[in-house]
Amino acid sequence: MISILAQERLLGAALGTVLTSVVVFEQRKSICKSISENQARFSPHSQTTVYVPKEESGIEFAHLWNKAVDQAFGPLIKSLGSRGW
């Protein structure tokens, strides 16, 4: 059985990773929005595209996230599974 301290550290790392990912995603969204607003202000005759995240992009992000986690932790899970954890 894994110790309580190790479980707390793993939980803290996982929660920190999720929080960081959400913050980065929101920052990227606000940066794209401010860039498009500035382009519209300085050149009103040009066409501007506004980045609007859709529900599909959230699903794609979740799929890519799961794939990355599987690739990153796959060997660890295999080794723990072979030890009977």
C-alpha positions as CSV (number, residue, x, y, z in Angstrom):
1,M,0.0,0.0,0.0
2,I,1.2,3.5,-0.9
3,S,1.9,5.7,2.1
4,I,-0.5,8.6,3.0
5,L,2.3,11.1,2.4
6,A,2.9,9.8,-1.1
7,Q,-0.9,9.9,-1.8
8,E,-1.1,13.5,-0.6
9,R,1.9,14.5,-2.8
10,L,0.3,12.8,-5.8
11,L,-3.0,14.4,-5.2
12,G,-1.4,17.8,-4.7
13,A,0.6,17.4,-8.0
14,A,-2.5,16.3,-9.9
15,L,-4.6,19.2,-8.5
16,G,-1.8,21.7,-9.2
17,T,-1.5,20.4,-12.8
18,V,-5.2,20.8,-13.4
19,L,-5.3,24.3,-11.9
20,T,-2.3,25.4,-13.9
21,S,-3.9,24.0,-17.1
22,V,-7.1,25.9,-16.5
23,V,-5.3,29.1,-15.7
24,V,-3.2,28.8,-18.9
25,F,-6.2,28.0,-21.0
26,E,-8.1,31.0,-19.7
27,Q,-5.1,33.3,-20.2
28,R,-4.7,32.1,-23.8
29,K,-8.4,32.8,-24.4
30,S,-8.2,36.3,-23.0
31,I,-5.0,37.1,-25.0
32,C,-6.6,36.0,-28.2
33,K,-9.7,38.1,-27.4
34,S,-7.6,41.2,-26.6
35,I,-5.5,40.8,-29.8
36,S,-8.7,40.6,-31.9
37,E,-10.1,43.7,-30.2
38,N,-6.9,45.7,-30.7
39,Q,-6.9,44.7,-34.4
40,A,-10.5,45.8,-34.8
41,R,-9.7,49.1,-33.1
42,F,-6.7,50.0,-35.2
43,S,-7.9,48.7,-38.5
44,P,-11.7,48.7,-38.6
45,H,-11.9,47.9,-42.3
46,S,-10.1,44.6,-42.1
47,Q,-11.8,41.4,-41.2
48,T,-11.0,40.1,-37.8
49,T,-11.7,36.7,-36.4
50,V,-12.7,36.3,-32.7
51,Y,-11.5,33.2,-31.0
52,V,-14.6,31.7,-29.5
53,P,-14.1,28.3,-27.9
54,K,-16.8,25.8,-28.8
55,E,-18.1,22.8,-27.0
56,E,-16.3,20.6,-29.6
57,S,-12.9,22.2,-28.8
58,G,-13.5,21.3,-25.1
59,I,-14.1,17.7,-26.1
60,E,-11.0,17.7,-28.3
61,F,-9.0,19.3,-25.5
62,A,-10.2,16.5,-23.1
63,H,-9.3,13.9,-25.6
64,L,-5.8,15.3,-26.1
65,W,-5.4,15.7,-22.3
66,N,-6.3,12.1,-21.7
67,K,-4.0,10.9,-24.5
68,A,-1.1,12.9,-23.0
69,V,-1.7,11.6,-19.5
70,D,-1.8,8.0,-20.8
71,Q,1.5,8.5,-22.6
72,A,3.1,10.2,-19.6
73,F,1.9,7.8,-16.9
74,G,1.6,4.6,-19.0
75,P,5.0,3.1,-17.9
76,L,4.4,4.0,-14.3
77,I,1.0,2.4,-14.3
78,K,2.4,-0.7,-16.0
79,S,5.2,-1.0,-13.4
80,L,2.8,-0.5,-10.5
81,G,0.4,-3.1,-12.0
82,S,3.2,-5.6,-12.3
83,R,4.0,-5.2,-8.6
84,G,0.4,-5.9,-7.6
85,W,-0.6,-2.3,-6.5
